[in-house]
Amino acid sequence: MKRSLLLLRVAALGLLVFQITSCQKILDHWPGHGHGGGDSTVKYRIKSVTYFAGDVDTTSLREATFEYGTDNVLDSVVATDDDPNITETLYFTYNATGALVAYAKFHRDLSEPTARYTVEHWYGIGSGNRILTDTMAHSGFATGFGDKSNLEYDDQSRVISDVHQSAADGNIFPVDTLTFSYDASGNRGFVDRGNGGITSTGGGVTDSTVYDNKVAYRSTNPIFQLIDRDWSKNNSTYATSYNSAGLPLGFAKGSQEDFLDLGEPRVIEWEQVP
């Protein structure tokens, strides 16, 4: 696999314009730039997230720190655990025009070598730097497993179809094919997971998800929306409190939010964009 993509860590230049057809600055995605936040002048980005990870016990939390590069483009996310042997790191790689071309999650447990694994994604870019394909591969506990997602967008640049096929032989996986829908308020509704099978609703929460009228935390960065396949305008009502821009400061236990391949965000710390 093209692992060198993940090692180059190419610096993002100028504009981050993936997934949307028009060329917009990354700051256009922050509250105050079309998100209807309570504070229309101050822009925020996530500084850290304290989250519950599904592979640890019910009381243990991890803290992830978000690191940014040129033009506030997300560079990496570094997570630490109470156990110093465990680390998780997310890396984002861009091409010379600022389009996201690769993403990887590295999980390391120094005390258990067999518990180490890597999940890597390579993105196929179309016109306007829109991501059309997402090829994924595991190494470690599921070495050799991988698939390819073919993405279809609606007229609001939201993914509405995610068709999975084997990266090896091209066979379609119906049960892993996702169809997304949005309600009149712009929030994600039922997700059809193929073959008329399991469905769930927006934010990856429950079938009875209720949304607030505040600013969706994923909407502050198009990377969050792409990876989570969620372009909802608002948050679930599991949000515990908000800052002055209407951004959630965390979610209550049991929200079942699943953020960036990390887990359930309990506390979100925001910082002003420099």
Buried (B, 14 or more C-beta within 10 A) or exposed (E): EEEEBBEEBBBBBBBBBBBBBEBBBBBBBBBBBEBBBBBEEBBBBBBBBBBBBEEBEEEEBBBBBBEBBBBBBBBBBBBBBEEEEBBBBBBBBBBEBBBBBBBBBBBBBEEEEEBBBBBBBBBBBBEBBBBBBBBBBBBBEEEEBBBBBBBEBEEEBBBBBBBBBEBEEEEBBEEBBBBBBBBEEBBBBBBBBBEEEEEBBBBBBBEEBEBBEBBBBBBBBBBBBBBBBBBBBBBBBBBBEBBEBBBBBBBEEEBBBBBBBBBBBBBBBBEEBE
